[in-house]
Amino acid sequence: MSDTEVSSVAPDHREHGWQRRERERRETAVRFMSLQEQMVAHLGGIFSAAIAPPKNDLLMSGRVAIPESGLWTRSWKQPFASVEVDAGAATGPVFVAGGAPPTHQPTLTNWLGPNNFALAKGEWRVLNMRDSELTVLANPGDVLEITVYARPRQPGSIDSSVPEPVVAAVANPALGADWSWTSPSYPVMVQSAFSQLVTDAVVLNRFVHLVMTLADGATLFKGNPYVAITASTTAWFSLGLGVFRATSAAGAQDSAPEIWLPPGTVVGSQTNLDPGDQWENVVLSYVAGPC
């Protein structure tokens, strides 16, 4: 029998008392630490399994019908990191937030914050936001497709809707004044416009510009003047997306500028008018823009 085999059974006469005590202390410590490590690993595994996201990373996926209150919420034990929202069937804006419902009525202009997002109707977006509670505000009865992930996704967006034009009739201004229209409290793009200028008998060449002015008074856009409009004339002016510019003594047509207008932008004419000249029959159309 070898020395190793003898010492594994019992210490022989060559092991002193202090050596035996040290060996036993080390063996006890090793057995205790092994048990402790096993318990920590076991409990850690249970905890990790409780908070870990599913293998497919999916916390929720399906259709959500907005209740009569206009507010839908849901929470999870573990935080989510990405939310996919399809508002293709929505009838108005959709507001998405991480955390508790807001205390104020949201709009496209006041819905601000790192965890707050606003979608136009018909829009699809992937939102990277981290929280354990999800809040969605939309028109009651709207049905949205919502998917919630535990891990971030590549952000993206698609507008799947066909914009619905809004027609606005502008009141006739006073004699000798230009017409103007102020855009609503969300981004819009003017699609078309029509107006007529009736000049008095005073001999004067009138030149018409289309002007867009921001709410702070800064000029956003000013078009080139059209053909001179003379005395005692009724001339029409028409704008439309994709229309080619053409002018004559009877008026002009031109392409509408493809510009998303910030809220409060003033669109109108700028003309060297005589006090007896009159703008009339002003009508324009626009569509709501991105949030």
Phi and psi restraints in degrees (value plus and minus 20) as a CYANA .aco file:
   2 SER   PHI    -101.6   -61.6
   2 SER   PSI     147.7   187.7
   3 ASP   PHI     -81.2   -41.2
   3 ASP   PSI     -57.0   -17.0
   4 THR   PHI     -83.6   -43.6
   4 THR   PSI     -62.7   -22.7
   5 GLU   PHI     -86.3   -46.3
   5 GLU   PSI     -57.9   -17.9
   6 VAL   PHI     -85.7   -45.7
   6 VAL   PSI     -66.7   -26.7
   7 SER   PHI     -88.8   -48.8
   7 SER   PSI     -44.2    -4.2
   8 SER   PHI     -94.0   -54.0
   8 SER   PSI     -39.8     0.2
   9 VAL   PHI    -109.8   -69.8
   9 VAL   PSI     -70.9   -30.9
  10 ALA   PHI    -181.1  -141.1
  10 ALA   PSI     126.1   166.1
  11 PRO   PHI     -85.4   -45.4
  11 PRO   PSI     119.8   159.8
  12 ASP   PHI    -112.7   -72.7
  12 ASP   PSI    -192.9  -152.9
  13 HIS   PHI     -85.4   -45.4
  13 HIS   PSI     -34.4     5.6
  14 ARG   PHI     -98.0   -58.0
  14 ARG   PSI     -34.8     5.2
  15 GLU   PHI    -110.2   -70.2
  15 GLU   PSI     101.4   141.4
  16 HIS   PHI     -95.8   -55.8
  16 HIS   PSI     146.7   186.7
  17 GLY   PHI     -82.2   -42.2
  17 GLY   PSI     -63.8   -23.8
  18 TRP   PHI     -86.4   -46.4
  18 TRP   PSI     -50.4   -10.4
  19 GLN   PHI     -89.9   -49.9
  19 GLN   PSI     -59.7   -19.7
  20 ARG   PHI     -84.5   -44.5
  20 ARG   PSI     -62.4   -22.4
  21 ARG   PHI     -84.1   -44.1
  21 ARG   PSI     -59.6   -19.6
  22 GLU   PHI     -85.4   -45.4
  22 GLU   PSI     -59.9   -19.9
  23 ARG   PHI     -84.4   -44.4
  23 ARG   PSI     -64.0   -24.0
  24 GLU   PHI     -85.0   -45.0
  24 GLU   PSI     -57.1   -17.1
  25 ARG   PHI     -83.5   -43.5
  25 ARG   PSI     -62.6   -22.6
  26 ARG   PHI     -85.6   -45.6
  26 ARG   PSI     -63.2   -23.2
  27 GLU   PHI     -82.5   -42.5
  27 GLU   PSI     -59.3   -19.3
  28 THR   PHI     -86.0   -46.0
  28 THR   PSI     -62.0   -22.0
  29 ALA   PHI     -83.1   -43.1
  29 ALA   PSI     -60.9   -20.9
  30 VAL   PHI     -84.2   -44.2
  30 VAL   PSI     -63.8   -23.8
  31 ARG   PHI     -84.3   -44.3
  31 ARG   PSI     -60.3   -20.3
  32 PHE   PHI     -86.8   -46.8
  32 PHE   PSI     -65.4   -25.4
  33 MET   PHI     -85.0   -45.0
  33 MET   PSI     -57.3   -17.3
  34 SER   PHI     -82.6   -42.6
  34 SER   PSI     -63.4   -23.4
  35 LEU   PHI     -84.9   -44.9
  35 LEU   PSI     -62.9   -22.9
  36 GLN   PHI     -82.1   -42.1
  36 GLN   PSI     -64.9   -24.9
  37 GLU   PHI     -83.8   -43.8
  37 GLU   PSI     -57.9   -17.9
  38 GLN   PHI     -83.8   -43.8
  38 GLN   PSI     -62.0   -22.0
  39 MET   PHI     -84.6   -44.6
  39 MET   PSI     -63.3   -23.3
  40 VAL   PHI     -82.1   -42.1
  40 VAL   PSI     -64.0   -24.0
  41 ALA   PHI     -83.9   -43.9
  41 ALA   PSI     -59.2   -19.2
  42 HIS   PHI     -86.8   -46.8
  42 HIS   PSI     -69.3   -29.3
  43 LEU   PHI     -85.2   -45.2
  43 LEU   PSI     -58.2   -18.2
  44 GLY   PHI     -82.1   -42.1
  44 GLY   PSI     -58.0   -18.0
  45 GLY   PHI     -84.9   -44.9
  45 GLY   PSI     -60.5   -20.5
  46 ILE   PHI     -83.0   -43.0
  46 ILE   PSI     -64.1   -24.1
  47 PHE   PHI     -84.2   -44.2
  47 PHE   PSI     -63.9   -23.9
  48 SER   PHI     -82.8   -42.8
  48 SER   PSI     -60.1   -20.1
  49 ALA   PHI     -85.9   -45.9
  49 ALA   PSI     -51.4   -11.4
  50 ALA   PHI     -91.4   -51.4
  50 ALA   PSI     -54.7   -14.7
  51 ILE   PHI    -124.6   -84.6
  51 ILE   PSI     -28.5    11.5
  52 ALA   PHI     -91.1   -51.1
  52 ALA   PSI     124.9   164.9
  53 PRO   PHI     -88.3   -48.3
  53 PRO   PSI     138.5   178.5
  54 PRO   PHI     -78.6   -38.6
  54 PRO   PSI     140.5   180.5
  55 LYS   PHI     -80.1   -40.1
  55 LYS   PSI     -55.0   -15.0
  56 ASN   PHI    -107.7   -67.7
  56 ASN   PSI     -15.3    24.7
  57 ASP   PHI      50.0    90.0
  57 ASP   PSI      -9.3    30.7
  58 LEU   PHI    -123.8   -83.8
  58 LEU   PSI     101.3   141.3
  59 LEU   PHI    -114.5   -74.5
  59 LEU   PSI     -51.5   -11.5
  60 MET   PHI    -183.3  -143.3
  60 MET   PSI     125.8   165.8
  61 SER   PHI    -177.6  -137.6
  61 SER   PSI     106.4   146.4
  62 GLY   PHI     142.3   182.3
  62 GLY   PSI    -196.9  -156.9
  63 ARG   PHI    -106.3   -66.3
  63 ARG   PSI     120.2   160.2
  64 VAL   PHI    -143.3  -103.3
  64 VAL   PSI     104.2   144.2
  65 ALA   PHI    -116.6   -76.6
  65 ALA   PSI     102.2   142.2
  66 ILE   PHI     -91.8   -51.8
  66 ILE   PSI     106.2   146.2
  67 PRO   PHI     -91.8   -51.8
  67 PRO   PSI     159.0   199.0
  68 GLU   PHI     -81.3   -41.3
  68 GLU   PSI     -47.7    -7.7
  69 SER   PHI     -91.1   -51.1
  69 SER   PSI     -34.6     5.4
  70 GLY   PHI      57.9    97.9
  70 GLY   PSI     -11.7    28.3
  71 LEU   PHI    -149.1  -109.1
  71 LEU   PSI     108.3   148.3
  72 TRP   PHI    -146.8  -106.8
  72 TRP   PSI     113.1   153.1
  73 THR   PHI    -155.3  -115.3
  73 THR   PSI     134.8   174.8
  74 ARG   PHI    -177.3  -137.3
  74 ARG   PSI     127.8   167.8
  75 SER   PHI    -151.6  -111.6
  75 SER   PSI     139.7   179.7
  76 TRP   PHI    -153.0  -113.0
  76 TRP   PSI     139.2   179.2
  77 LYS   PHI     -89.0   -49.0
  77 LYS   PSI     -60.4   -20.4
  78 GLN   PHI    -122.7   -82.7
  78 GLN   PSI     131.0   171.0
  79 PRO   PHI     -91.1   -51.1
  79 PRO   PSI     129.2   169.2
  80 PHE   PHI    -116.1   -76.1
  80 PHE   PSI     142.8   182.8
  81 ALA   PHI    -145.6  -105.6
  81 ALA   PSI     -31.6     8.4
  82 SER   PHI    -173.9  -133.9
  82 SER   PSI     120.1   160.1
  83 VAL   PHI    -151.4  -111.4
  83 VAL   PSI     108.4   148.4
  84 GLU   PHI    -126.1   -86.1
  84 GLU   PSI     104.2   144.2
  85 VAL   PHI    -144.8  -104.8
  85 VAL   PSI     106.9   146.9
  86 ASP   PHI    -132.1   -92.1
  86 ASP   PSI      87.9   127.9
  87 ALA   PHI    -121.4   -81.4
  87 ALA   PSI      10.6    50.6
  88 GLY   PHI     -81.2   -41.2
  88 GLY   PSI     -48.4    -8.4
  89 ALA   PHI    -123.8   -83.8
  89 ALA   PSI     -12.4    27.6
  90 ALA   PHI     -91.3   -51.3
  90 ALA   PSI     132.1   172.1
  91 THR   PHI    -122.0   -82.0
  91 THR   PSI     -19.2    20.8
  92 GLY   PHI    -185.6  -145.6
  92 GLY   PSI    -191.6  -151.6
  93 PRO   PHI     -81.4   -41.4
  93 PRO   PSI     132.4   172.4
  94 VAL   PHI    -143.1  -103.1
  94 VAL   PSI     109.8   149.8
  95 PHE   PHI    -133.1   -93.1
  95 PHE   PSI     108.7   148.7
  96 VAL   PHI    -142.7  -102.7
  96 VAL   PSI     114.1   154.1
  97 ALA   PHI    -163.2  -123.2
  97 ALA   PSI     127.5   167.5
  98 GLY   PHI    -113.0   -73.0
  98 GLY   PSI     110.4   150.4
  99 GLY   PHI      88.7   128.7
  99 GLY   PSI    -188.5  -148.5
 100 ALA   PHI     -87.9   -47.9
 100 ALA   PSI     137.7   177.7
 101 PRO   PHI     -78.7   -38.7
 101 PRO   PSI     128.1   168.1
 102 PRO   PHI     -90.8   -50.8
 102 PRO   PSI     139.9   179.9
 103 THR   PHI    -113.0   -73.0
 103 THR   PSI     -25.8    14.2
 104 HIS   PHI    -140.7  -100.7
 104 HIS   PSI     139.7   179.7
 105 GLN   PHI     -95.4   -55.4
 105 GLN   PSI      98.4   138.4
 106 PRO   PHI     -95.4   -55.4
 106 PRO   PSI     130.5   170.5
 107 THR   PHI    -154.4  -114.4
 107 THR   PSI     152.3   192.3
 108 LEU   PHI     -85.2   -45.2
 108 LEU   PSI     -39.6     0.4
 109 THR   PHI    -120.0   -80.0
 109 THR   PSI     -43.4    -3.4
 110 ASN   PHI    -125.3   -85.3
 110 ASN   PSI     -18.0    22.0
 111 TRP   PHI    -108.2   -68.2
 111 TRP   PSI      60.9   100.9
 112 LEU   PHI    -140.1  -100.1
 112 LEU   PSI     134.0   174.0
 113 GLY   PHI     121.3   161.3
 113 GLY   PSI     138.1   178.1
 114 PRO   PHI     -86.8   -46.8
 114 PRO   PSI     -43.3    -3.3
 115 ASN   PHI    -132.4   -92.4
 115 ASN   PSI      -4.8    35.2
 116 ASN   PHI    -134.7   -94.7
 116 ASN   PSI     115.8   155.8
 117 PHE   PHI    -157.3  -117.3
 117 PHE   PSI     125.4   165.4
 118 ALA   PHI    -142.9  -102.9
 118 ALA   PSI     112.2   152.2
 119 LEU   PHI    -136.8   -96.8
 119 LEU   PSI     119.1   159.1
 120 ALA   PHI     -95.6   -55.6
 120 ALA   PSI     135.8   175.8
 121 LYS   PHI     -80.8   -40.8
 121 LYS   PSI     119.5   159.5
 122 GLY   PHI      66.7   106.7
 122 GLY   PSI     -21.8    18.2
 123 GLU   PHI    -111.5   -71.5
 123 GLU   PSI     127.5   167.5
 124 TRP   PHI    -138.1   -98.1
 124 TRP   PSI     111.9   151.9
 125 ARG   PHI    -164.6  -124.6
 125 ARG   PSI     129.7   169.7
 126 VAL   PHI    -126.8   -86.8
 126 VAL   PSI     100.6   140.6
 127 LEU   PHI    -133.0   -93.0
 127 LEU   PSI     103.2   143.2
 128 ASN   PHI    -109.8   -69.8
 128 ASN   PSI      88.9   128.9
 129 MET   PHI    -168.8  -128.8
 129 MET   PSI     121.7   161.7
 130 ARG   PHI    -138.3   -98.3
 130 ARG   PSI     101.8   141.8
 131 ASP   PHI    -190.8  -150.8
 131 ASP   PSI     156.5   196.5
 132 SER   PHI    -131.6   -91.6
 132 SER   PSI     -22.5    17.5
 133 GLU   PHI    -148.5  -108.5
 133 GLU   PSI     113.4   153.4
 134 LEU   PHI    -136.6   -96.6
 134 LEU   PSI     111.6   151.6
 135 THR   PHI    -142.5  -102.5
 135 THR   PSI     112.1   152.1
 136 VAL   PHI    -149.3  -109.3
 136 VAL   PSI     108.7   148.7
 137 LEU   PHI    -137.2   -97.2
 137 LEU   PSI     112.4   152.4
 138 ALA   PHI    -180.7  -140.7
 138 ALA   PSI     157.5   197.5
 139 ASN   PHI     -85.7   -45.7
 139 ASN   PSI     116.9   156.9
 140 PRO   PHI     -74.6   -34.6
 140 PRO   PSI     116.1   156.1
 141 GLY   PHI      71.7   111.7
 141 GLY   PSI     -34.8     5.2
 142 ASP   PHI     -84.3   -44.3
 142 ASP   PSI     122.3   162.3
 143 VAL   PHI    -132.4   -92.4
 143 VAL   PSI     101.9   141.9
 144 LEU   PHI    -137.3   -97.3
 144 LEU   PSI     129.2   169.2
 145 GLU   PHI    -116.5   -76.5
 145 GLU   PSI      97.8   137.8
 146 ILE   PHI    -145.3  -105.3
 146 ILE   PSI     110.1   150.1
 147 THR   PHI    -147.2  -107.2
 147 THR   PSI     111.0   151.0
 148 VAL   PHI    -138.7   -98.7
 148 VAL   PSI     110.3   150.3
 149 TYR   PHI    -137.5   -97.5
 149 TYR   PSI     131.0   171.0
 150 ALA   PHI    -100.9   -60.9
 150 ALA   PSI     -40.2    -0.2
 151 ARG   PHI    -140.8  -100.8
 151 ARG   PSI     137.0   177.0
 152 PRO   PHI     -82.8   -42.8
 152 PRO   PSI     131.5   171.5
 153 ARG   PHI    -141.7  -101.7
 153 ARG   PSI     143.6   183.6
 154 GLN   PHI     -86.6   -46.6
 154 GLN   PSI     100.5   140.5
 155 PRO   PHI     -82.1   -42.1
 155 PRO   PSI     130.3   170.3
 156 GLY   PHI    -191.4  -151.4
 156 GLY   PSI     146.9   186.9
 157 SER   PHI    -176.5  -136.5
 157 SER   PSI     128.9   168.9
 158 ILE   PHI    -161.8  -121.8
 158 ILE   PSI     113.0   153.0
 159 ASP   PHI    -113.4   -73.4
 159 ASP   PSI      85.4   125.4
 160 SER   PHI    -114.3   -74.3
 160 SER   PSI     -14.8    25.2
 161 SER   PHI    -120.8   -80.8
 161 SER   PSI     142.4   182.4
 162 VAL   PHI    -118.2   -78.2
 162 VAL   PSI      96.0   136.0
 163 PRO   PHI     -76.4   -36.4
 163 PRO   PSI     118.4   158.4
 164 GLU   PHI    -118.2   -78.2
 164 GLU   PSI      92.1   132.1
 165 PRO   PHI     -85.4   -45.4
 165 PRO   PSI     126.8   166.8
 166 VAL   PHI    -132.9   -92.9
 166 VAL   PSI     110.7   150.7
 167 VAL   PHI    -119.0   -79.0
 167 VAL   PSI     109.9   149.9
 168 ALA   PHI    -143.4  -103.4
 168 ALA   PSI     103.1   143.1
 169 ALA   PHI    -113.6   -73.6
 169 ALA   PSI     108.7   148.7
 170 VAL   PHI    -120.2   -80.2
 170 VAL   PSI     111.2   151.2
 171 ALA   PHI     -83.4   -43.4
 171 ALA   PSI     125.1   165.1
 172 ASN   PHI     -82.5   -42.5
 172 ASN   PSI     111.5   151.5
 173 PRO   PHI     -94.4   -54.4
 173 PRO   PSI     155.3   195.3
 174 ALA   PHI     -88.8   -48.8
 174 ALA   PSI     141.6   181.6
 175 LEU   PHI     -75.7   -35.7
 175 LEU   PSI     116.8   156.8
 176 GLY   PHI      57.8    97.8
 176 GLY   PSI     -10.7    29.3
 177 ALA   PHI    -139.0   -99.0
 177 ALA   PSI     128.7   168.7
 178 ASP   PHI     -98.0   -58.0
 178 ASP   PSI     137.9   177.9
 179 TRP   PHI    -107.6   -67.6
 179 TRP   PSI     134.8   174.8
 180 SER   PHI    -172.9  -132.9
 180 SER   PSI     134.6   174.6
 181 TRP   PHI    -160.8  -120.8
 181 TRP   PSI     117.4   157.4
 182 THR   PHI    -126.0   -86.0
 182 THR   PSI     108.9   148.9
 183 SER   PHI     -89.2   -49.2
 183 SER   PSI     135.1   175.1
 184 PRO   PHI     -92.2   -52.2
 184 PRO   PSI    -190.8  -150.8
 185 SER   PHI    -104.9   -64.9
 185 SER   PSI       7.7    47.7
 186 TYR   PHI    -170.2  -130.2
 186 TYR   PSI     139.7   179.7
 187 PRO   PHI     -82.9   -42.9
 187 PRO   PSI     119.2   159.2
 188 VAL   PHI    -160.1  -120.1
 188 VAL   PSI     142.2   182.2
 189 MET   PHI    -147.2  -107.2
 189 MET   PSI     107.6   147.6
 190 VAL   PHI     -91.8   -51.8
 190 VAL   PSI     108.1   148.1
 191 GLN   PHI    -115.9   -75.9
 191 GLN   PSI     -56.6   -16.6
 192 SER   PHI    -178.3  -138.3
 192 SER   PSI     141.6   181.6
 193 ALA   PHI    -176.8  -136.8
 193 ALA   PSI     127.1   167.1
 194 PHE   PHI    -159.2  -119.2
 194 PHE   PSI     121.5   161.5
 195 SER   PHI    -176.2  -136.2
 195 SER   PSI     139.0   179.0
 196 GLN   PHI    -147.1  -107.1
 196 GLN   PSI     119.7   159.7
 197 LEU   PHI    -135.9   -95.9
 197 LEU   PSI     101.2   141.2
 198 VAL   PHI    -127.9   -87.9
 198 VAL   PSI      96.3   136.3
 199 THR   PHI    -117.7   -77.7
 199 THR   PSI     131.6   171.6
 200 ASP   PHI    -104.4   -64.4
 200 ASP   PSI    -188.6  -148.6
 201 ALA   PHI    -105.6   -65.6
 201 ALA   PSI     -20.7    19.3
 202 VAL   PHI     -90.8   -50.8
 202 VAL   PSI     111.1   151.1
 203 VAL   PHI     -91.6   -51.6
 203 VAL   PSI      94.5   134.5
 204 LEU   PHI    -187.7  -147.7
 204 LEU   PSI     114.4   154.4
 205 ASN   PHI    -106.3   -66.3
 205 ASN   PSI      95.3   135.3
 206 ARG   PHI    -114.4   -74.4
 206 ARG   PSI     113.1   153.1
 207 PHE   PHI    -138.1   -98.1
 207 PHE   PSI     109.1   149.1
 208 VAL   PHI    -126.8   -86.8
 208 VAL   PSI     111.5   151.5
 209 HIS   PHI    -137.7   -97.7
 209 HIS   PSI     127.5   167.5
 210 LEU   PHI    -113.6   -73.6
 210 LEU   PSI     108.8   148.8
 211 VAL   PHI    -148.3  -108.3
 211 VAL   PSI     119.6   159.6
 212 MET   PHI    -143.3  -103.3
 212 MET   PSI     102.8   142.8
 213 THR   PHI    -142.5  -102.5
 213 THR   PSI     110.7   150.7
 214 LEU   PHI     -88.7   -48.7
 214 LEU   PSI     146.1   186.1
 215 ALA   PHI     -81.2   -41.2
 215 ALA   PSI     -47.0    -7.0
 216 ASP   PHI    -107.5   -67.5
 216 ASP   PSI     -14.4    25.6
 217 GLY   PHI      75.1   115.1
 217 GLY   PSI     -28.0    12.0
 218 ALA   PHI     -94.0   -54.0
 218 ALA   PSI     122.2   162.2
 219 THR   PHI     -99.2   -59.2
 219 THR   PSI     102.2   142.2
 220 LEU   PHI    -110.2   -70.2
 220 LEU   PSI     -57.7   -17.7
 221 PHE   PHI    -174.7  -134.7
 221 PHE   PSI     121.1   161.1
 222 LYS   PHI    -164.0  -124.0
 222 LYS   PSI      99.5   139.5
 223 GLY   PHI    -103.3   -63.3
 223 GLY   PSI     141.7   181.7
 224 ASN   PHI     -85.0   -45.0
 224 ASN   PSI     128.6   168.6
 225 PRO   PHI     -88.0   -48.0
 225 PRO   PSI     132.0   172.0
 226 TYR   PHI    -109.5   -69.5
 226 TYR   PSI    -192.6  -152.6
 227 VAL   PHI     -80.2   -40.2
 227 VAL   PSI     128.1   168.1
 228 ALA   PHI     -83.1   -43.1
 228 ALA   PSI     113.5   153.5
 229 ILE   PHI    -122.7   -82.7
 229 ILE   PSI     105.5   145.5
 230 THR   PHI    -114.2   -74.2
 230 THR   PSI    -194.9  -154.9
 231 ALA   PHI     -88.6   -48.6
 231 ALA   PSI     133.7   173.7
 232 SER   PHI      32.0    72.0
 232 SER   PSI      31.0    71.0
 233 THR   PHI    -151.8  -111.8
 233 THR   PSI     126.4   166.4
 234 THR   PHI    -132.5   -92.5
 234 THR   PSI      91.7   131.7
 235 ALA   PHI    -137.9   -97.9
 235 ALA   PSI     123.7   163.7
 236 TRP   PHI    -130.0   -90.0
 236 TRP   PSI     132.1   172.1
 237 PHE   PHI    -153.9  -113.9
 237 PHE   PSI     110.2   150.2
 238 SER   PHI    -153.7  -113.7
 238 SER   PSI     115.1   155.1
 239 LEU   PHI    -139.6   -99.6
 239 LEU   PSI     128.9   168.9
 240 GLY   PHI    -184.4  -144.4
 240 GLY   PSI     126.3   166.3
 241 LEU   PHI     -82.2   -42.2
 241 LEU   PSI     109.4   149.4
 242 GLY   PHI      60.5   100.5
 242 GLY   PSI     -15.7    24.3
 243 VAL   PHI    -103.0   -63.0
 243 VAL   PSI     118.3   158.3
 244 PHE   PHI    -101.7   -61.7
 244 PHE   PSI     124.5   164.5
 245 ARG   PHI     -90.1   -50.1
 245 ARG   PSI     114.0   154.0
 246 ALA   PHI    -173.1  -133.1
 246 ALA   PSI     120.1   160.1
 247 THR   PHI    -153.7  -113.7
 247 THR   PSI     135.6   175.6
 248 SER   PHI    -177.9  -137.9
 248 SER   PSI     159.3   199.3
 249 ALA   PHI     -84.9   -44.9
 249 ALA   PSI     -41.1    -1.1
 250 ALA   PHI    -107.3   -67.3
 250 ALA   PSI     -30.1     9.9
 251 GLY   PHI     128.0   168.0
 251 GLY   PSI    -175.4  -135.4
 252 ALA   PHI    -176.6  -136.6
 252 ALA   PSI     133.8   173.8
 253 GLN   PHI    -147.3  -107.3
 253 GLN   PSI     131.0   171.0
 254 ASP   PHI    -176.2  -136.2
 254 ASP   PSI     144.9   184.9
 255 SER   PHI    -100.7   -60.7
 255 SER   PSI     113.6   153.6
 256 ALA   PHI     -90.5   -50.5
 256 ALA   PSI     114.2   154.2
 257 PRO   PHI     -85.5   -45.5
 257 PRO   PSI     110.7   150.7
 258 GLU   PHI    -104.8   -64.8
 258 GLU   PSI      58.2    98.2
 259 ILE   PHI    -146.8  -106.8
 259 ILE   PSI     108.5   148.5
 260 TRP   PHI     -96.7   -56.7
 260 TRP   PSI     101.0   141.0
 261 LEU   PHI    -111.4   -71.4
 261 LEU   PSI     106.6   146.6
 262 PRO   PHI     -83.3   -43.3
 262 PRO   PSI     139.3   179.3
 263 PRO   PHI     -75.2   -35.2
 263 PRO   PSI     120.4   160.4
 264 GLY   PHI      61.2   101.2
 264 GLY   PSI     -10.3    29.7
 265 THR   PHI     -91.9   -51.9
 265 THR   PSI     115.9   155.9
 266 VAL   PHI    -119.9   -79.9
 266 VAL   PSI     102.5   142.5
 267 VAL   PHI    -129.6   -89.6
 267 VAL   PSI     114.3   154.3
 268 GLY   PHI    -196.0  -156.0
 268 GLY   PSI    -193.4  -153.4
 269 SER   PHI    -115.5   -75.5
 269 SER   PSI     136.0   176.0
 270 GLN   PHI    -155.1  -115.1
 270 GLN   PSI      91.0   131.0
 271 THR   PHI    -157.7  -117.7
 271 THR   PSI     124.8   164.8
 272 ASN   PHI    -102.8   -62.8
 272 ASN   PSI      60.0   100.0
 273 LEU   PHI    -104.4   -64.4
 273 LEU   PSI     133.5   173.5
 274 ASP   PHI    -108.0   -68.0
 274 ASP   PSI     130.7   170.7
 275 PRO   PHI     -75.0   -35.0
 275 PRO   PSI     -39.6     0.4
 276 GLY   PHI    -117.3   -77.3
 276 GLY   PSI     -18.8    21.2
 277 ASP   PHI     -96.6   -56.6
 277 ASP   PSI     131.2   171.2
 278 GLN   PHI    -156.4  -116.4
 278 GLN   PSI     104.5   144.5
 279 TRP   PHI    -107.6   -67.6
 279 TRP   PSI     119.7   159.7
 280 GLU   PHI    -173.3  -133.3
 280 GLU   PSI     147.7   187.7
 281 ASN   PHI      35.3    75.3
 281 ASN   PSI      24.6    64.6
 282 VAL   PHI    -107.3   -67.3
 282 VAL   PSI     103.0   143.0
 283 VAL   PHI    -158.4  -118.4
 283 VAL   PSI     116.7   156.7
 284 LEU   PHI    -158.6  -118.6
 284 LEU   PSI     142.7   182.7
 285 SER   PHI    -148.7  -108.7
 285 SER   PSI     131.9   171.9
 286 TYR   PHI    -170.4  -130.4
 286 TYR   PSI     144.6   184.6
 287 VAL   PHI    -145.6  -105.6
 287 VAL   PSI     130.3   170.3
 288 ALA   PHI     -91.7   -51.7
 288 ALA   PSI     122.8   162.8
 289 GLY   PHI    -122.1   -82.1
 289 GLY   PSI    -187.1  -147.1
 290 PRO   PHI     -86.9   -46.9
 290 PRO   PSI     134.7   174.7
